[in-house]
Amino acid sequence: MNHNQTPLFSALRRHAEQEPVQFHIPGHKKGKGSDSEFREFIGDNALSIDLINIAPLDDLHQPTGVIEEAQKLAADAFGADYTYFSVQGTSGAIMTMILTVCAPGDKIIVPRNVHKSIMAAIIFAGARPIFISPARDSNLGIDHGITTRSVRRALEKHPDAKAVLVINPTYFGICADLKEIVDLVHMYDIPVLVDEAHGVLIHFHDKLPMSAMQAGADMAATSVHKLGGSMTQSSVLNVKEGRINPYRVQTIISMLTTTSTSYILLASLDTSRRNLALNGHQLAEQAIALAQYARAEINKIPGLYSFGDEILGDEATFDYDPTKVCIHVRHLGITGYETENWLRDNFNVEIELSDMYNILCLVTPGDTSDSIEKLLQALRALSEQFHEGAEARELVVKIPDIPQLSLTPRDAFYGQTQVIPFKESAGRIIAEFIYVYPPGIPILLPGEVISQKNIDYIVDHVEVGLPVKGPEDRSIEFVKVIFEEEAIS
C-alpha cells in the first residue's frame, strides 16, 4: 500500500480549499463564529477542517470512503486485518474490545492493575472479572505485568472465560512474554485482548518489545496520541480476524462514539500513520538513543537510579521499552510526588507520573538532545539539594492482597448504597472506585470487600499528597458502600 497517501487529511484540505458555504455544524463555520482570541491562537487552517460527516468526508460510524481508506492503510501499518479509528481515546477502544466479547455473566481474565476504563467496560457488560495478581517489584515498589504461569493457572480454573486481557507494555515499559501468553490462551480457543496504550512505537522497531499484532493477539487498543504524534484523544483499535467478528467491533465502537466526530483528531491519526509507516523506525531509533543516553547520565547522579537491561530475566520482565525512563528517587529521602512538584516549581519540567518512590519520564519522537539536557540539569540540581545527608525512605511495598470480590462490579455499582466514614468501612462492600491517577489503576473496585489494609494504604497515599481519586467524596473521608439492613432485635 502507498503510505505516502493521507486520504482523509487530503480530502479535508481539498474541501476547505473549495470554501463551501456551510449551513451545518459546527456553528463557528471555519472560525468566523469563534471567540477572536481563540481563533487567532488556534489558526484558520485548523478551524477550516473542524468539520462533520458530510458526504465528501465519509462517516466514521459507517465508513465507505476516505475514512475507510485511511483505516485500511493504518491496518497495513500496524499489521492488523482491520483498524478502527477512535476519537474516544484508548479508553473507548478498550471498552469496545471488552463489550465485543463479553455478555452479562461472562468471565474475563484480567490483571488486577488494569486501567479504570477496563473496569468501566466490565461494569457496562455485566461481566465477571477473574483477577490475576501482577508481579510485584520489591526493589522499585512498582507492579509489572502478569506471567504465563499465572495465566495458565487462571485458564485451568476458568476454561470457560470469554477472553484474557494483557497489558503490554506496562506504564513503566515492562513486558512479559506476550507471544507465549497468546499461544497458551489460543490453545483454549479464547481471544487475547491487549491494552497497548503505551506501545505504539513498538510496532516500528526491532529493538523494542514485540507488538500485540506481531504476537498474534486478537485485538489491541493502541494510543497513537501518547507516543506516536497524533492529537490527544486519538487512538486506534487493531483487530485480527478469526476469533473476532469485525462487524461486531464496528457496531460496538459506533455505539460508544459521539456522532459529532472530530475530523481534526481523525486527520491527525491519518497523518501520524503516514509518518510512522514511512519514518517510524528512524523516529523510534532516535527516541531510544536519547532515552538510553538519559538513563546512563541519570545513573551517574547521586541518589537516582533508572533501570535498564539489568531488570530483565524472569517471567514478568521478559522485555522492556527503554523510551520509558523510570527514575527511582527513594534514596533522596523524598517521594516521587514531591519530586514531581519540585521539578515543576524549580525547572518548569513536567513529568508523566509520580508515585511513592518513582517518577516516569517519556522520551518520544518529539524529544531532542536539548530537552534531555534540560531534564538532566534539573535532576542534577535535585540531587544536589536533597542527596547530602538524606536518609533513604524505607521501601514499603505494602499493597494489600487482591480484595475479595463479593458482587459483580455491575451489581455493586448499581446496587442500593449508603455513605459511611471511610476509616470505618472495613468489612463493607464498596460501590465505587478508588484509584491512583495517573496511571488510573484501581485500588478498590465496586463489589470488593474493603479491608483495614486497603484503608491504611489509601490513607497513607492521601497523607503524602498522592492523587487518590474516584469516590464521589473527593476528600475520601466518606465512601459509598452496599446498603446492609440491620438485624431486627
N, C-alpha and C positions, 0 to 999 in steps of 0.2 A: 504494500500500500504506500501511497505517496504522503509521507509525513510532513512534507513542506506545506501541504494544504491545511487551511483552517476554515472548513466550510461554513461553520456558524458565524465566526467572527467576521469573515469576509462578507457574508450576506448582510450582517448588521451594518458594516461600513457602507456597502453599496446602498442599502435602504436609507441610511442617514444622508448620504450624499445627494440622493434624489429630492430631499427636502419635501416629503409629502405633507399635505395639510392634514393634521391629526385631529380627529374627533373621537379619540379613545383615551383610556387611561394609559399612563399616569398623567395626572392633571397638570403637572408642571410643564408639559409639552415642550420637550427639548430644553428645559431650563427657564423658559420665559416666565413661568409662573412660580419659580423658586425664590426663596429669600436671596437678595442680591449678594450678600457676603458669602453665603454658602455657594452660590453659583460661581462666583469669582474664584473661590478656593478650589472647588471640585473641577471646574473647567467645562466648557461647552462640549468637548468631544465625548466625555463620559456621559453627560446628560443626554446627548443625542442618541446614544444606544441604550438608554434606560427605557426599554420598550416592552411590549407584551406579545402574547402568542397570536399575532395576526398571520394571515396565510403565508406571506413570503418568508416568515421567520420560523415556521414549524411550531410544534406544540410538544413540550416535554412530557405531557400526560399520554400522548399517543403519537410519538414521532414517526414521520414518514418522509421527511425531507432533510434539511441541513442538520438538524439535531441528530437524526438517525445516522447520518454520515459521520458526524463528529464522534458519536458514541462507538461506531464501528472502528474508527481509527484509534480510539482510546483502548478498545478491546485488543486490538492488534499490538499496541504499545505495551500493554500490561500482561499479555499472554493469556487473555481470557477468551471465552467463547462469546460472552456478552458483557458489556459495561453499561451501567446506568449512571447518569449524572445526578448528583444530589445537591440541591440548594438548601437542604435542611441540615447541612453539616454531616460529619461522620455519624453523629448520633442518629440521624434519620436513616442512614444506610444500615447501621447496626440493628435498629428496630425492624427494618424491612427484612433482614436476614432471619431474625427470630420469628417474626409473625408469618413468614413464608413457610416455615417448617413445623411450627408448634400450634396445636389447637388446645382448647381448655382441657386441663388434666394431664397433658403430655409432659413427660420428663425431658429435661435438657441438662446435660452435664456441663458445668461452668466452673472456672476458678472463683475462689471466694473474693479475690481482689479485683473484681470486674468494675468497669465504669458504670456510673449510675444509669446511663442510657440502656444498658443491658437489663438491669433490674426493672426499669420502666417498661421495657418491651415484655418482660416476663409477666408483669402485672397486667398489661393490656391483653396478653394472650391467655391469661389464666393458667400458665404453665407451672410446673413444679420443678424448681431448681434442685439439682443434685450437686452439692458443692464439693470441690477438690481444694485442699489446702495448698497454697503456693509454697514453694521452697523459700525458706527464710534465711537471709544472710546475717549471721550474728556479728560479723566484723563491721558491717556498714550500717546495720539497722534498717535494711530495706527488704522488700519481697521481690523474688524473681518470678519465673513462670511455673507452670505445672510440669511434672515429669511424665515420661512414658509409663513408668511403673505405676504412678497414681492413676493415670488414665486407664490402664489395664485393670486395676482393681475396681474402678468405678464401672467399667463395662461388664465385668464379671458379675457384679451385683445388680446392675441395671441394663441388661442387654436390650430392653425394650425402649431405651432412650431414643428420642427423635433426632437428636443432634449432639455434637460435642463442640464447645466453643473454646478457642485458644487465643491468648493474647500473644502476638508475635510482630515486632519485639515488644517488650515491656516499656513503660515510660522511660526507664533508665537504660534502655537499649539492649537488654539481655534476652537471649533466645534459647529455648530448649531445642531438641532435635525435632523440628516440625515435620520433616519428611517421615521420620519413624512413627510419630504420633498419627499422622494422616494414614499411613499404610495400616497401622493397627486398627484404627477406627473403621476403615473401609473393609476390613475383614468381617465386620459385623454388618456391613452394608448400611452404615449410618453416615450421614453427611458431616463434614467438618466445616465449621464457620470460623473465620479468623477476624479478630479485631486487629486490623493492621493500621490503626490510626497514626502510628508513629513510624511507619515503614515505607513511605512512598519511594524513597531513593533506593531501597534495597532491590528493586526491580532492575536497576540500571548499572550495577557494578558488581563484579565477582569478588571484590574484597569485602562486600557487605553480606549479611546473612541471606539465606535463601528466602525468597518471597513466597507468599501463600499460593499463588498460581503455579510457581515453579515446583512447589512441594505437592501439587495435586489436590489442594483444598477445593471445596465445592463453592464457597463464597468467601469474599473478603471485603471488608469495609475499609477504604484507604483514604486518608486525609491528604489530598493534594495540597490543600492550603497550608498545612502545618509545615511542610518541608519542601514542597515541590513548586512553589511560586505562584499558585493561584490565590484568589482573594479569599479572605476569611469567610467561612461558612460553605465553601465549595469543596465537594468530595466526590468520590466515585465508589460504586459498588461493582466489584468484579465477580463474575459467575462462570463456573464450568457446568456445562450441560450434562445430564445423566441422572444424578440423584435429585437434581433441582429442576423444576419446571420454570423456564424463563418467563413464560406468560403470566404465571402466578406472581413472580417477582415484580413484573411491570404493574400488575393490579395493586399489589400491596404498596409499592413505593408511591404510586399515584394517590392512594388513599391518605398517605402521610404527608403529601406535598401540597403546599399552597398552590392555588390556581393562578396566582399572580407571581409567576416565577421570574426571578431576576435574570435578565439577559446579560447584565454585566458580569454576574457570577458565572453564568454558563459560558460566556465568551472567554473568561479567564481560565476555565477548565480546558476549553478548546485550544487556546494558545499555549498553555502550560504543557499540555500533552505534546504539542509540536516541539517545544523547547526540550522536554525530557527525551522524546523519541530521537531527536537529532543530536542533542548535546548532553544527554543525561550522564553518560559515562564520564565525560570531561568535568561536568558540574560536580558529580559525586567525588571524583578524584581530587578536585580542588578542596572540597569540604573536608574530606578525610585527611588530607595533608595538613590543613590548618588545624584541625582538631587534634591530630597526633602531636603537632608542634606545641599546641597549647597544653596538652596533657604532660608532655615532657617538661615544659617550663614550670607548670604548677607543682610538679613533684620535686622541684628544686626549692620551693618556697617553704620555709619552716612552718610546721603545724598544719599543712594542707596535703591532701592525698587524692589523686584521681586514678581510679582503677583502669587497667588496660588488659593486655593479653593474659596476665597472671591470674585473672579471675576465672579463666576458663578451665574446664577439666572434669566437671561432673554433669549429671543428667540435666540439672536446671540451668547450667551455664555452658551450654554446648557451643554458643557463638555469641558475639556482641556487635553492636553498631557503634564504631568509635566516634561518630559525629555527636553522640550524646555524652557530653562531658560532665560527669558526676563528680562533685568536689566535696570531700569529707572534711568537715570543719570542727569536729569534736575536740581536737587537740588544741584549738584556740580558746577553749573554755566558753564558747558561745554556741547558741543554737543556729541551725540553718535559717530560721525565720529572722533572727537578729542580724545575721549576715546579709540577708536579702535587703532589709531596711537600711543597713549601714552602706551597702553598695549604692543604693538609690540616693540616699541623703548626701553622701560624700563624693560620689563619682558619676552620678547620673547614669548608672549602669542598671539595666533591668534584666532579671533572670527569668527562667521558665517556671521553676518551682523551688520551694524550700520545705524541709521537714525538720525533725528534731536534730538530725545530725548532718544533713547534706544540703547542698544546693545543686541545681541542674541547669547547665547552660547548653543550648542547642546551637551547633555550628552547621550552617546551611549554605547553599549556593549564594545566598545574599551576603555572606561574610567576606571580609578582606583581611589582609595582614594588619591593616590599621585597626579594625575593630577588635581583632585578637589582642593586639598590643595594648589597647585601652583596657581590656579586661585584665590582662596580666598586670598592668600598672596598678589597677585598683586592688587586685588580690595581694600584691606585694605590700601595698600600704596597709591593707587589712592585717596581714601577718605582723608587720612592724608594730601596729597598735596593740594587738592582743596576744601575741605569742609569748613574749618575755614574761616569765612568772606565771603563765596561765596553767591552771590545773585542768587536765582533760576532763570533760564531762563524762560521768560514768555512763558507759554504753548499756542501757537497759532496754532490751528488746522484749517488752512485756505485753506484746499484742495478745489479747485473750484468745483462747481457742474459739473456733467457729461456734457461735451460739446455736442452741437447739432451735430448729425451725418447727414451730408448733402449728402454724397455719400457713396456707399458701400465701405468698405476698399479696395476691389479689384479694383474698378473703379478708386479710388483715387491713389492707389499705381502705377497703370499702366497708369494713365492719363497724359495729356500734362502739364508740370510743368514749373515753373520758380523759381529762387532763389532770396530771398529778405532778408533784415536785420530782424532778429528775433524780435527785440524790436519794429519793425514797422509792425508786421504781424497780429495784432488784426483784426478780421473780415474775415480773409482769411481762405481757406480750406487747411489744412495741407496734405501733400502727403507722409509723412514718420513718423516713430515712434519717440517719446521722452519718455524715461523711466528711472527710478532709478534702478540700478543693483548692487548687489542683492537688492531685490528679482526679478527684471525683470518685474515689474508691469508698464504698460504704463501710462504716464500722458496725452499724446496726441496720438491719433491713426490716421492713414490715413483716410481721409474722414470727420474728425471733424473740426468744426469751432473754430479757435483759439480765445480765449477771453483775455482781458487785465489781468484778474485774473490768467489765465494759464501762461502768460508771467511773471508776478510778482512772482508767486510760483516757477517757474523753475529758474529764475534769482537768487532768494533767495538761492535755493539749490546749485547753481553753486558757489555763492559768499562765502558760508561757507565751500566749498570744498567737498560737497557730490557728489558721482559719477553719474552724469546725463549723459546718453548715448543715442545713437540711430541715430541722424541725420548724414548725410554724412559729414557735417562740425562739427568736434569734439569739436571745441571751442564753439559751439552753438551760434555764432554771426549771422549766416545766417541759413535760413530754406527753405526747398523746399515746395512750395505751388502750388495749381492748377492754371494754367495759366488763366488769365482773360483778354479778349480782351477789349481794351479801346474803349470807345464810339467815333464815328467819329463826329467831330464838324463841 
